[in-house]
Amino acid sequence: MGLTRNFLIRYVNVDPILTSISFVEFVFFICGSVWAFKNFEPSYNPEDGILYCNKTAFLFAFIYICCCYMAILVFILIAFLLCCLCLMTMLTCSCNDIDDDATVEAKN
């Protein structure tokens, strides 16, 4: 069965509003990352006018963004390790099958 439009509509429930909100959240996350890392250690002095940044808000955003990137990295590493484990298991099983076939042929 191919991925036809009816199949996708029936089994894949994609809400356009939720997709739009997720896209906007992703864009704001990227923009916030650029702003936070570009302006690292901004002026915490209120007398600096437009260059002033609230220290608590900035550090919270900076740490939150770093934690999100670390979580993404951990998930990628876990996925990579699971793929390696799966590949090693498949290779081990296929080698055992070849050894079993060779043993059966040797006995005959």
C-alpha positions, 0 to 999 in steps of 0.5 A: 500500500503506497502513501496515498493522500487517503492513507495519510489523512486516515492514519496520520493526524496532522493538525495545521494549527499545531504544526504552525505553533511548532514551527513558530516555536522552532523559529523563536528557539533558533532566533533566541539561540543566535541572540543569546550566544551572540550577546553573551555577557551583556551589560547588566548595568541599568544605566547603559540604556538600550544595552542593559539586560536583566541578569536573571532573565538572560542567564535563565534563557542561556542555561535553558538553551544550553540544556535543550542543545545538550538533550538533543545531543544526548538523544542523537548519541543514544540513537547512534549507539542503538543503531551500532548495537543493532548493526552488531547484533545483525552481523553477529546473527548472520555470522552465526547462521553462516557458521551453522550452515557450514557445520551442517554441510561439513557433517553431510 
